Amino acid sequence: MSPTSPAEDHGVAQGSVLEGRVLEPVDVVAGAVLAVPGVAALHSGPLGGVATFLPGRRVAGVALREGGTSVHLVLETTADIRATAEAVHRAVEALGPAVAPQPVHVHVEDLAAPAPRP
């Protein structure tokens, strides 16, 4: 399955309004993940089922469930895989259980060339 594009709402708090919509906890988690250096994108998993479903949209790569939070990602080929996965884990865990149910599980699904910098 193809990865999602990085979100434009990095670091925006839950309940904020962005482009006319209120951000849900999954938006906050996705923003925190995509803000970690070395993360290229979110990924919907091997069968495309890793997502959180909201009215009218689907946030691929982040699954918020009662039993915890699963984040599936694509990392840049230049990133240290272990260090980047640990940084993602810390970033999501720091959001707290009200936003990201604990425990947090991080899965690296793929690697991609870094995006060109302007």
C-alpha positions in Angstrom: 0.0 0.0 0.0 1.2 3.5 -0.6 2.3 5.8 2.2 0.4 8.9 3.0 1.8 12.4 2.4 3.2 14.2 5.4 0.5 16.3 7.1 0.7 20.1 7.2 -0.5 20.2 10.8 2.7 19.2 12.7 2.6 20.3 16.3 -1.1 21.5 16.3 -3.0 20.7 19.5 -6.0 18.5 19.7 -9.2 20.5 19.4 -7.6 23.2 17.2 -9.2 24.1 13.9 -7.2 23.6 10.8 -8.6 24.3 7.3 -12.1 24.3 8.7 -12.0 21.0 10.7 -11.4 20.2 14.3 -8.3 18.1 14.9 -9.0 14.7 16.4 -6.5 12.8 18.6 -5.3 10.8 15.5 -4.4 14.1 13.8 -2.3 15.1 16.7 -0.5 11.7 16.7 0.1 11.8 13.0 1.5 15.4 13.3 3.8 14.3 16.1 5.1 11.3 14.1 5.7 13.3 10.9 7.6 16.0 12.9 10.3 13.4 13.9 13.4 13.9 11.7 13.9 10.8 9.5 10.2 10.0 9.1 9.2 10.2 5.4 5.5 9.3 5.7 2.9 7.2 7.4 2.1 3.8 5.9 -1.2 1.9 5.9 0.5 -1.5 6.5 1.0 -4.5 4.4 -2.7 -5.0 3.7 -3.8 -1.4 4.0 -5.7 -1.9 7.2 -3.7 0.2 9.6 -5.8 3.3 9.9 -8.2 5.3 12.1 -11.6 5.9 10.5 -13.4 9.2 11.0 -16.6 10.5 9.4 -15.7 11.3 5.8 -12.0 10.4 6.0 -9.4 7.8 7.0 -6.0 8.5 8.6 -3.7 5.8 7.3 -0.8 4.6 9.3 -2.1 5.4 12.8 -4.5 3.0 14.6 -5.9 4.3 17.9 -7.5 1.4 19.8 -8.4 0.6 23.4 -5.4 -1.7 23.6 -2.9 0.9 22.5 -1.6 2.9 19.6 0.0 1.5 16.5 2.0 3.7 14.2 3.3 2.3 10.8 5.9 4.4 9.0 8.2 4.9 6.1 11.6 6.2 7.1 14.2 8.0 5.1 17.0 5.8 3.9 19.5 8.1 5.6 17.8 7.7 9.0 19.1 5.5 11.8 16.2 3.1 11.9 16.4 2.2 15.6 17.0 5.8 16.8 14.2 7.2 14.7 11.7 4.5 15.8 12.6 5.2 19.4 12.1 9.0 18.8 8.7 8.3 17.3 7.8 6.1 20.3 8.8 8.8 22.7 7.0 11.5 20.8 3.7 9.5 20.7 4.0 8.3 24.3 4.6 11.9 25.4 1.1 12.9 24.1 -0.4 10.9 26.9 -3.1 8.3 27.1 -5.9 10.8 26.5 -4.6 11.4 23.0 -2.6 8.2 22.3 -3.8 5.0 24.1 -0.9 3.2 25.7 1.2 1.2 25.0 2.6 2.6 21.8 3.8 0.2 19.0 6.0 1.5 16.2 6.4 -0.5 13.0 8.8 0.5 10.2 7.2 -0.7 7.0 9.5 0.7 4.3 12.3 3.0 3.5 12.3 5.9 1.0 14.8 8.3 -0.4 14.8 11.6 1.5 12.6 14.4 0.0 14.6 17.0 -1.8 15.3 20.1 0.3 14.6 23.5 -1.2 
